[in-house]
């Protein structure tokens, strides 16, 4: 890692920006359109002040939790992001090691640049598998079956990507994945477009239009659930209407997410969408938040609103770029330590003590 101590996620961000090639750095940090939603994911947290309570015994704080049968050291996990080898040669293998060392969940992308087998071989923490709905259902089915056989514990279907959003940084850079990095769990021919660079266009945007199935509807979820006994979560839900439909279709969980501001620009900030989704779900399944979490107090605010856990994407790549597995472990460790501090300073030593009264005045 850099010589200066990396004490917060902003330190990791700055260090990663110095290490990575400019086009890769733009790919990781950028959003779609005018990047309004990207900025909103962060600014929305600032509008939620905490209401601390005092004269509470906080000598010991307990962050441990259980999520769909997995024991976690903290309600924090690694969000699915593609091509980790862009950030470090060991890619997702290093990420899995770091997440396991931290005792936290990792959601592995279907576009991982290391094999599901190699990732599972080093993981000491729980793994979930993220999916995009491919036009070729035979390949999608094979990935699902492989993940289940290797011990992945849940499937996370991303639903907000019938096509990739207009990411102007990538278009300006003519961004393409280097030829030595590929989504190794999918067919080589399917991934060929990701390496095809053209100025003014994004190779990943073209690839998604070719390979992602935009005809996906709620009715198709039955096919996916029929493939496997694994629980299926939906990632990308932002409205009460979709949350209710998800529950009706038997999902095991929901991830409230706007894809890190990389899809529909002007979509709501994830933390702003969380309350209506939680109200609609009404406790039928766990609801996670993914989007804009950069501090332990951000995580605490999401938990206070009712989220079961938070996921982080870009910060994990910053840690990976700075120090491989140890960098990932340290990023997740910083977030957990900050969350513990925030819980103690708020007078909420256990997760069960964290509720909406931490953010809003109780009625009556």
C-alpha positions as CSV (number, residue, x, y, z in Angstrom):
1,X,0.0,0.0,0.0
2,X,1.0,3.7,-0.2
3,X,3.3,4.9,2.6
4,X,0.7,7.2,4.2
5,X,-1.8,5.4,6.4
6,X,-5.2,4.8,4.8
7,X,-7.6,5.6,7.6
8,X,-10.9,6.1,5.8
9,X,-12.5,5.1,2.5
10,X,-11.6,8.5,1.0
11,X,-7.9,7.7,1.6
12,X,-8.3,4.4,-0.3
13,X,-10.1,6.2,-3.1
14,X,-7.3,8.7,-3.5
15,X,-4.6,6.1,-3.4
16,X,-6.4,3.9,-6.0
17,X,-6.8,6.8,-8.3
18,X,-3.1,7.3,-8.3
19,X,-2.5,3.6,-9.1
20,X,-5.0,2.8,-11.8
21,X,-4.8,3.7,-15.6
22,X,-7.0,6.8,-16.3
23,X,-9.5,4.9,-18.4
24,X,-9.9,2.1,-15.8
25,X,-10.3,4.8,-13.1
26,X,-13.0,6.5,-15.1
27,X,-14.8,3.2,-15.6
28,X,-14.8,2.5,-11.9
29,X,-15.8,5.9,-10.7
30,X,-18.1,7.1,-13.4
31,X,-21.9,7.1,-13.7
32,X,-24.4,7.5,-16.4
33,X,-25.6,10.7,-18.1
34,X,-25.0,13.8,-16.0
35,X,-24.1,11.6,-13.0
36,X,-26.9,13.1,-11.0
37,X,-27.8,9.8,-9.4
38,X,-24.2,9.1,-8.8
39,X,-23.9,12.3,-6.8
40,X,-27.3,11.8,-5.2
41,X,-26.3,8.5,-3.6
42,X,-23.8,10.4,-1.5
43,X,-25.6,13.7,-0.8
44,X,-28.7,11.9,0.4
45,X,-26.9,10.5,3.4
46,X,-26.0,14.0,4.5
47,X,-29.7,14.9,4.9
48,X,-30.2,12.2,7.6
49,X,-28.8,13.5,10.9
50,X,-28.5,11.0,13.7
51,X,-30.1,11.4,17.2
52,X,-27.7,9.9,19.7
53,X,-28.7,8.7,23.1
54,X,-26.4,8.7,26.1
55,X,-25.9,7.2,29.6
56,X,-26.0,3.8,27.9
57,X,-23.5,0.9,28.5
58,X,-21.6,0.7,25.3
59,X,-18.5,-1.0,26.5
60,X,-19.2,-3.9,24.2
61,X,-20.9,-3.5,20.8
62,X,-22.1,-6.4,18.8
63,X,-22.2,-6.1,15.0
64,X,-22.7,-9.8,14.3
65,X,-25.7,-10.8,12.2
66,X,-27.3,-13.6,10.2
67,X,-28.4,-13.2,6.7
68,X,-30.2,-16.0,4.9
69,X,-28.5,-18.5,7.1
70,X,-25.0,-17.0,6.8
71,X,-23.2,-15.7,10.0
72,X,-21.5,-12.3,9.4
73,X,-19.1,-10.3,11.5
74,X,-21.0,-7.2,10.5
75,X,-24.0,-6.3,8.3
76,X,-21.7,-5.3,5.5
77,X,-20.9,-7.1,2.2
78,X,-19.2,-6.8,-1.1
79,X,-21.5,-5.7,-3.9
80,X,-21.2,-7.5,-7.3
81,X,-18.8,-5.6,-9.7
82,X,-17.3,-7.0,-12.9
83,X,-13.7,-7.6,-13.9
84,X,-11.8,-7.3,-10.6
85,X,-8.6,-8.0,-12.5
86,X,-8.8,-4.4,-13.8
87,X,-7.9,-3.4,-10.2
88,X,-5.5,-6.2,-9.3
89,X,-3.9,-9.2,-11.1
90,X,-5.5,-11.6,-8.6
91,X,-8.9,-10.2,-9.2
92,X,-11.9,-11.8,-7.4
93,X,-9.7,-14.4,-5.7
94,X,-8.0,-11.6,-3.7
95,X,-11.4,-10.0,-3.1
96,X,-12.8,-13.3,-1.7
97,X,-9.8,-13.7,0.5
98,X,-10.2,-10.2,1.9
99,X,-13.9,-10.5,2.4
100,X,-13.4,-13.9,4.2
101,X,-10.7,-12.4,6.4
102,X,-13.1,-9.7,7.4
103,X,-15.9,-12.2,8.1
104,X,-18.2,-10.6,5.6
105,X,-20.3,-11.6,2.6
106,X,-19.1,-11.4,-1.1
107,X,-21.5,-11.2,-4.0
108,X,-19.6,-12.5,-7.1
109,X,-20.5,-11.0,-10.5
110,X,-21.4,-13.3,-13.4
111,X,-18.8,-11.1,-15.2
112,X,-16.0,-12.0,-12.7
113,X,-12.6,-12.2,-14.2
114,X,-11.6,-15.3,-12.1
115,X,-13.4,-18.6,-12.2
116,X,-16.2,-19.4,-9.8
117,X,-14.2,-22.4,-8.8
118,X,-11.1,-20.5,-8.0
119,X,-13.0,-17.9,-6.0
120,X,-14.9,-20.6,-4.0
121,X,-11.6,-22.4,-3.3
122,X,-10.2,-19.5,-1.3
123,X,-13.4,-18.1,0.3
124,X,-13.7,-18.5,4.0
125,X,-16.9,-16.3,4.1
126,X,-20.2,-16.8,2.4
127,X,-20.5,-16.3,-1.4
128,X,-23.6,-15.3,-3.4
129,X,-23.7,-15.3,-7.2
130,X,-25.0,-12.3,-9.2
131,X,-26.6,-12.8,-12.5
132,X,-27.5,-10.8,-15.6
133,X,-30.3,-12.2,-17.7
134,X,-28.6,-13.4,-20.8
135,X,-30.2,-14.0,-24.2
136,X,-28.6,-17.4,-24.1
137,X,-30.5,-19.2,-21.3
138,X,-28.4,-22.3,-21.7
139,X,-25.3,-20.3,-20.6
140,X,-27.2,-18.7,-17.8
141,X,-28.4,-22.1,-16.6
142,X,-24.9,-23.5,-16.7
143,X,-23.6,-20.7,-14.5
144,X,-26.4,-21.2,-12.0
145,X,-25.7,-24.9,-11.8
146,X,-22.0,-24.4,-11.5
147,X,-22.5,-21.9,-8.7
148,X,-24.8,-24.1,-6.8
149,X,-22.4,-27.1,-7.1
150,X,-19.5,-25.0,-5.8
151,X,-21.4,-23.9,-2.7
152,X,-22.6,-20.4,-3.5
153,X,-25.5,-19.8,-1.2
154,X,-27.8,-17.5,-3.1
155,X,-28.5,-15.9,-6.5
156,X,-28.8,-12.2,-7.0
157,X,-30.5,-11.3,-10.2
158,X,-29.8,-7.7,-11.4
159,X,-33.0,-6.4,-12.8
160,X,-32.1,-2.8,-13.7
161,X,-30.0,-3.5,-16.8
162,X,-32.2,-4.3,-19.9
163,X,-29.4,-2.3,-21.5
164,X,-26.3,-0.5,-20.1
165,X,-26.8,3.2,-19.4
166,X,-25.1,6.0,-21.3
167,X,-21.8,6.2,-19.4
168,X,-20.1,9.2,-21.0
169,X,-16.7,8.7,-19.4
170,X,-16.5,5.3,-21.0
171,X,-17.7,6.6,-24.4
172,X,-15.2,9.4,-24.4
173,X,-12.4,7.0,-23.5
174,X,-13.6,4.3,-26.0
175,X,-13.3,2.0,-23.0
176,X,-12.8,-1.7,-23.6
177,X,-11.6,-4.5,-21.4
178,X,-8.0,-5.4,-22.0
179,X,-7.6,-8.6,-24.0
180,X,-5.9,-10.5,-21.1
181,X,-9.0,-9.9,-18.9
182,X,-12.3,-11.6,-19.6
183,X,-15.4,-12.9,-17.9
184,X,-14.0,-16.4,-17.7
185,X,-17.2,-18.0,-16.5
186,X,-18.9,-17.3,-19.8
187,X,-18.3,-18.3,-23.4
188,X,-15.3,-16.6,-25.0
189,X,-17.2,-15.8,-28.1
190,X,-19.9,-14.1,-26.1
191,X,-17.4,-11.8,-24.4
192,X,-15.5,-10.8,-27.6
193,X,-17.2,-7.5,-28.0
194,X,-15.9,-6.4,-24.5
195,X,-12.4,-6.2,-26.0
196,X,-13.4,-4.2,-29.1
197,X,-12.4,-0.6,-28.6
198,X,-13.8,2.3,-30.7
199,X,-13.4,5.9,-29.9
200,X,-16.7,7.5,-28.8
201,X,-18.3,4.2,-27.8
202,X,-18.2,1.8,-24.9
203,X,-17.4,-1.8,-25.6
204,X,-19.4,-2.9,-22.5
205,X,-22.4,-0.9,-23.6
206,X,-22.3,-2.7,-27.0
207,X,-21.8,-6.0,-25.4
208,X,-24.8,-5.6,-23.1
209,X,-27.1,-4.8,-26.1
210,X,-25.9,-7.9,-27.8
211,X,-26.0,-10.3,-24.8
212,X,-28.5,-9.1,-22.2
213,X,-32.1,-10.0,-22.8
214,X,-34.3,-6.9,-22.7
215,X,-37.5,-9.0,-22.9
216,X,-37.2,-10.2,-19.3
217,X,-40.5,-10.0,-17.3
218,X,-41.8,-11.1,-13.9
219,X,-43.1,-14.3,-15.5
220,X,-39.5,-15.4,-16.3
221,X,-38.6,-15.6,-12.6
222,X,-40.3,-19.0,-12.4
223,X,-37.9,-20.4,-14.9
224,X,-34.9,-19.3,-12.8
225,X,-36.4,-20.5,-9.6
226,X,-37.1,-23.8,-11.3
227,X,-33.4,-24.3,-12.0
228,X,-32.2,-24.3,-8.5
229,X,-33.0,-24.6,-4.8
230,X,-30.9,-21.6,-4.0
231,X,-32.7,-18.5,-2.7
232,X,-33.1,-15.8,-5.3
233,X,-32.8,-12.1,-4.5
234,X,-33.5,-9.2,-6.9
235,X,-31.1,-6.3,-7.1
236,X,-32.1,-2.9,-8.5
237,X,-35.5,-2.5,-6.9
238,X,-36.4,1.2,-6.2
239,X,-40.2,1.3,-5.9
240,X,-42.9,0.0,-3.7
241,X,-44.7,-1.4,-6.8
242,X,-41.8,-3.6,-7.8
243,X,-41.1,-4.5,-4.2
244,X,-44.6,-5.9,-3.8
245,X,-44.3,-7.8,-7.1
246,X,-41.0,-9.3,-5.9
247,X,-42.7,-10.6,-2.7
248,X,-45.6,-11.9,-4.7
249,X,-43.1,-13.8,-6.9
250,X,-41.4,-15.4,-4.0
251,X,-38.1,-13.7,-3.9
252,X,-35.9,-14.4,-0.8
253,X,-34.6,-10.8,-0.6
254,X,-34.3,-7.4,-2.3
255,X,-31.3,-5.2,-2.8
256,X,-32.3,-1.6,-3.1
257,X,-29.9,-0.2,-5.7
258,X,-29.6,2.2,-8.6
259,X,-26.5,0.4,-9.9
260,X,-24.2,2.9,-8.3
261,X,-25.7,5.7,-10.5
262,X,-24.6,3.8,-13.6
263,X,-28.0,3.1,-15.1
264,X,-31.0,5.5,-15.2
265,X,-29.7,9.0,-14.4
266,X,-32.1,10.9,-12.1
267,X,-33.3,7.7,-10.4
268,X,-33.6,8.2,-6.7
269,X,-30.7,7.8,-4.3
270,X,-30.7,4.3,-2.9
271,X,-31.1,5.5,0.7
272,X,-34.1,7.7,-0.4
273,X,-35.8,4.7,-2.1
274,X,-35.2,2.4,0.9
275,X,-38.2,3.4,3.1
276,X,-40.9,2.8,0.5
277,X,-39.4,-0.5,-0.4
278,X,-39.3,-1.6,3.2
279,X,-42.9,-0.5,3.8
280,X,-44.0,-2.5,0.8
281,X,-42.1,-5.6,1.7
282,X,-43.5,-5.4,5.3
283,X,-41.0,-7.9,6.7
284,X,-41.6,-10.7,4.2
285,X,-37.9,-10.8,3.2
286,X,-34.7,-9.1,4.1
287,X,-33.9,-5.8,2.3
288,X,-30.3,-4.7,1.6
289,X,-29.0,-1.4,0.5
290,X,-26.4,-0.9,-2.2
291,X,-25.4,2.7,-3.2
292,X,-23.3,5.4,-1.8
293,X,-22.1,3.9,1.5
294,X,-18.7,5.4,2.3
295,X,-18.7,5.5,6.1
296,X,-19.9,3.5,9.1
297,X,-22.4,6.2,9.8
298,X,-23.8,5.8,6.3
299,X,-24.3,2.1,7.1
300,X,-25.8,2.9,10.5
301,X,-28.4,5.2,8.8
302,X,-29.4,2.5,6.4
303,X,-29.7,0.0,9.2
304,X,-31.8,2.5,11.3
305,X,-34.2,2.8,8.4
306,X,-34.6,-1.0,8.4
307,X,-32.0,-2.5,6.0
308,X,-30.7,-5.9,7.0
309,X,-27.2,-5.1,5.6
310,X,-25.4,-2.8,3.2
311,X,-23.3,-3.7,0.2
312,X,-20.3,-1.7,-1.1
313,X,-18.9,-1.9,-4.6
314,X,-16.4,0.8,-5.6
315,X,-14.7,1.0,-2.2
316,X,-13.8,-2.7,-2.5
317,X,-12.1,-2.1,-5.8
318,X,-10.2,0.8,-4.2
319,X,-8.9,-1.5,-1.5
320,X,-8.1,-4.2,-4.1
321,X,-6.1,-1.7,-6.2
322,X,-4.2,-0.6,-3.1
323,X,-3.3,-3.9,-1.6
324,X,-5.0,-6.9,-3.0
325,X,-6.7,-9.2,-0.4
326,X,-5.3,-7.1,2.5
327,X,-6.7,-3.9,0.9
328,X,-10.1,-5.4,0.6
329,X,-9.9,-6.7,4.2
330,X,-8.9,-3.2,5.4
331,X,-11.7,-1.4,3.5
332,X,-14.3,-3.7,5.0
333,X,-12.5,-3.4,8.4
334,X,-12.6,0.4,8.3
335,X,-16.3,0.3,7.6
336,X,-17.0,-2.1,10.4
337,X,-14.9,-0.2,12.9
338,X,-16.6,3.1,11.9
339,X,-20.0,1.4,12.3
340,X,-19.1,0.1,15.7
341,X,-17.9,3.6,16.8
342,X,-21.1,5.2,15.4
343,X,-23.2,2.6,17.3
344,X,-21.4,3.3,20.6
345,X,-21.5,7.1,20.2
346,X,-25.3,6.8,19.4
347,X,-26.0,4.7,22.4
348,X,-27.0,1.7,20.4
349,X,-24.6,-1.2,21.3
350,X,-26.5,-4.0,19.5
351,X,-28.0,-4.1,16.1
352,X,-31.4,-4.8,17.6
353,X,-31.1,-1.4,19.3
354,X,-30.7,0.3,15.9
355,X,-34.1,1.6,14.8
356,X,-35.9,4.5,13.2
357,X,-35.8,6.5,16.4
358,X,-32.1,7.0,15.7
359,X,-33.2,9.2,12.7
360,X,-36.6,10.5,13.5
361,X,-38.4,11.7,16.6
362,X,-40.7,9.0,18.0
363,X,-44.4,9.8,17.6
364,X,-46.6,10.6,20.5
